[in-house]
Amino acid sequence: MSDALTYRAAGVDIDAGNALVERIKPLVKRTSRPEVMGGLGGFGGLFNLGGKYREPVLVSGTDGVGTKLKLAQQLGRHDTIGIDLVGMCVNDVLVQGAEPLFFLDYFATGKLDVDTAAAVVGGIARGCELAGCALIGGETAEMPDMYPPGEYDLAGFTVGAVEKADLLSGDAIVAGDVVLGVASSGPHSNGYSLIRKILDRAGRPLDLDLGGTKLADALMAPTTIYVKPMLELLATQRAAIHGMAHITGGGLKENIIRVVPDGLALALDAGTLTLPPVFDWLQREGKVAREEMWRTFNCGIGFTVILPQAAVAAATALLAKHGLASRVIGAVVKASGDERVHIG
């Protein structure tokens, strides 16, 4: 019948979806771990905890990459946004001392472009390799009329595990501990609604040179994945690690304090928070107040470790071995009044 309708005519191409699965199978295979059971394409991803843990506590996390997606799509850069997706999830579960075990993704678009989707999933697979977790499943949703042409959305989900006795709750933090700030690669995946406003106001000078790096490259630098260095730090200096924090939405002002017990506060040294070039440009071009920078962006510090001063040298040396610069940016103090985070 000439007027017969098909799913393809309605805007959903099952063959394109199948082609994508075949494209990404080798990428997914590279992320596999011995605990993974079965392959890609089942109704559920299987992971065998086995006898690795005596008293395992599962730690789960989910996130997206915010409006950094808009910039990625405008620039046609689809190969690293998946690293951001993984980083935003695995760095969160890491805060509680958990090793990320596996990851799942959700990719939604109006019309599936196999090349674009494969590039995105390639980035997700690379992020999983950097985190040491397995990409065991995901969902590709083609939904006509839901998204403008060329646009897609992403979400990620991870599950990690930690021995119950090794769970990092922040309860060990005491006044006198110091805050070790670990360098970020740039804005990571936070503050991009403000970043895009600043870009538009500045006339989108994406080729602007920032000390040898183009502005576009600085803004699209993928989120640093801290998993392997921090797990090594925990394995070698667990008793000295009193707390960790991933610096995401809310910036330096609102993230570190989330792991600090009531009755304690943070005194951060503004002199240690020298802005890297991309943040310096954003502040100047957007005329963003210093306090607004601190509560919006990571300002060059993507992750923090709270520990005694005596443990700083060993921790800094271990992180440097992994190519991560770090420095003390403040201390834990007794709370006085309502202000629990003072930067000055």
N, C-alpha and C positions, 0 to 999 in steps of 0.2 A: 504494500500500500504506500502510495506516494506521501501520504500525510502521517505515516507512522513515526513516532518519536523514539529517540534513543537517549541513553544517558549522556553520550558524547554530544548529541545535539543540544542537550540541556546545559552543557558546559563542563561536564566531568569526564575526563579522559582516563579510563582505567588502564589502558595500554601505557600511557605516559607514567602512571604510578608504578606499574610493573617494571618499566624500563629504569626508573629511578632506583628501585630496590636492587636491581642487578648492578647498577653503577656503584652503589654504596657498599655492597657486600664486602669487597676487599678492604675498604676503609674501616668498616666495623671489625673485621677479623683482626686487624692490627691492634685493636684495643683489648682483645680477649685476655682473660685471666683463667688460671686452672679451675677456679670455682664455677665458671660459667657452664651451664648445662644447655644443650640444644643450640640451635642456630637462629639466625634472623628469619622472621616470618611467622613465628608462632603467635598464639593469642596472648601469651604472657611471657615475659622474660624470666628465666630460671637461674638462680644463683644459690649454690650450696655452701652454707657457712661452715659445714663440717665440724672438725674439732679444733679449729684455729683459736677459738675463744673459750675461756672457762665460764665467764659470766658476761656475755655480750650485751651491750646496750646499743640499740639501733638509733641512729641520728639521721633524720631526713631533712631535706631542704628543697625549696622550689623558688625559681626566680625567672626573670626575663632580662632584657638588655635595654629596656626603656626606649626613649626616642633616639638613641644612637642608631637604631634601625633606620630611621628616616635618613640620616646622613649616609649610612652605608648604601642605601638604595639610590640616593641622589648621586653618589660618587661611583656607583656600579662596583663597589668593593664588597663582595660576598664571601670571600674566602677566610676571613678572620673573625667575623662576627660570632661564629660558633664557638671560638675560643672564649670570647667574652661570656657567652651563655654558660659554658661549663664553669668558668672561673667564678662567676657570681654565685653559683650554687655550692661548689666544692669548698671554696674558701669559707663559706658560712658554717658548714658542718665541721670543718677543721677547728674552728674556734673552741669547740667542746672536746677537742682531742681526738676526734674520730677520723679514721682512715676512710675516704670515699671508696665504696666498693663497686657501685654500678651507677649508670646514668641512663635516663630516657629523655627524649626530646619530643616536642610538638611543633610542627611546621604547618602553618595555615596560609593559604593564598587563594585568590579568586580564580586564577588560571595557572596551572602548574607548568613552569618552565624547568625542564629537567636539568639543564646546565646550571641554572641558578641554584636550584635545590641541592644539586650534587656538590656545588661549591660550599654552600652553607653547611651541609652535613660533613663535608670534608674538614671544615674548621672545627665542628663539634668533635669529630673523631680525633683530631690533633689535640684538642683540649683534654680529651679523656686520656690520651697517651701521656700528656704532661702531668696529669693528676694521678696516673696509675690506676684509673678505674675503667671498668668495662662498659662500653656502649651496648646494652643488651636489648634495646627496643626503642620504639618511637611511633609517632603517628604523623602521616602526611595527609592533610585535609585540603581538598580542592573544593572551594565553596563559591560558586559563581555569584556575583553581585554583592559579596560581603566585603571585598577589598578593591580599591582602584587598581587599574592595570599596572603591573610591575611591582606591586607591594605585597609584602608577606609579614606574618607575625611569628614570633618564636616564644617558646617557654621551655624550661628545663626542670628536671627532677632528679635528685640524687639521694642515695641511701648510703650511709657510712656506718661503721661500727667501732666501738671502743670498749675495752674492759671496764666493767663497772668501777673497779678500784682506781682506774686511771682517768675517769671522767673529769674534765675541767669545768668546774662550776663557778669559779671566782671566789669561793669561800676562803681560800688560802691567802687572798690578798690582804696585806696589812699596810698601815701607814709606814712610810719609809721605803717601800718598794718603788722602783723606777719604771717608767714607760719607755720601752725601746721601740722606736718607729722604724719600720722597714719600708724601703722605697717602693713607690708605685711606678708604673710605666707611663702614666699620664692620668687623665680623668677616669680611666677604666670605663665603667658604664653608668656613671651617675652625673646628674647635673646637665644633661644634654638638651633639655628644654631651654634652659638659660643659655647654654653654649650656642644653640641655633639662633636665638634672639640676638646675641652679640655678633655672630657671624653676619646676620642680615644687616644689622646696623653698620657694620664695618665694610659692607659691600662684598662679602664672601671672598676675602683675599687668600684663597686656599693654597696658592703657590708661595705665600709669604715665607721667607727664610727665618727660622728661629734657631740661630746658632748651628746651622748645618742640617736642620731638619725642616721639611716643608710643614706648614700649618696643618694641611690635610693629613699628613702622615702622623703628626703628633696627636691629632684628635682621634685618629682611627687606630692608634697603637692598641693591641689587644690587652685585655686585663691580665695582669701577672697572676699566675697560678702558684700559690705558695705551698702547696701540699707537701711535696717531697722534702724540701728543706725543713719545714716545720715538723714533719713526722720524724726526721732524723734528730732534730733538736729535742723533741719529746723523748725519743728513745735513749738519748745520751745524757740529758739533763732534766729528766721529768720532775725531780724533787724541787728544782729551782724555778720551774715554770708555774707561776701562780694564776695566770690568766692570759687570754688572748682576745683580740678584737679585730674584726674585718671592717675596714673603713668604707662604708657604702653611702646610701642616701642618709643625709643628716651630717655627713662629714665628720671632722675631728671633734666637733662640739658635742655630738649626740651619740656616737657609737661606742667609744671606749668606756664611758660611764655605765653602759648597759651591763657590763660584767663586774662592776665594782660594788661591793656590799654596801648596804645602808650604813650611815655613820661615817663613811669615808668619802673623800672628794679627790679631784684631780687638779693639780697645778701644772699647767703646761707652759713651757717657755717659748714665747713668741719669737725670740731670737734664734731658736733652732728651726723655725718653720719658714726658711727661705724658699720662696716660690720658684720651682723650675720654670723654664722659659714659657711653656704653653700656659701655665697658670698666671704668670706675670702678664702675659699678653691679654688673657681673658679679663683680668682685674682692671688693667689700664683701659682697654678698649671699651669695656662695659661699664666703667666707672663703678665697679662693684666694691662696696664697703668691705673692709677687712673682716669684720664679724660675719658678714654674709658669705664670704669665701669659706670661712672655717666651718660653717654649718651647711654648706652646699657641696663642696668638693673635698677630695682627700688631700689636696694641696701638696702632693708629692709623697704622702705617707699612706700606703695602701693596706698596711697590716700592722698591728702592734702586739708586743709581748710584754707582760707585766711580770717582773722578777726582781730579786734583790740586786743591789748595786754590785755585790761581789761576783755575781754570775754574768755580768754584762760582757766582759772581755771574751769569755769562752763562746757565748752566744753570737757575738758580733763576728768572731773568727769563723765559726761554722757557717753563718749566713754568707759571709764573703766568699767562702769556698764555692758556694752555689751561685755566685755572681750577684748577690743581693746586698746593697749598701744599707747600713742601719746606723742609727744614732739615738742617744737618749734625748727625749723631747720633753720630759717632765717627770713628776713624781706623784705618788699617792700620799695624801695628807688627811688629817682628821677634818671632817666636815664642820663648817661654821656658818650658820645661817642657811638660806635657801639655795645659794649658788653652789652647785656641786662640780662645775667645770669652770675653772678660771684660766684664761690664756692671757699672759701679760709678761 
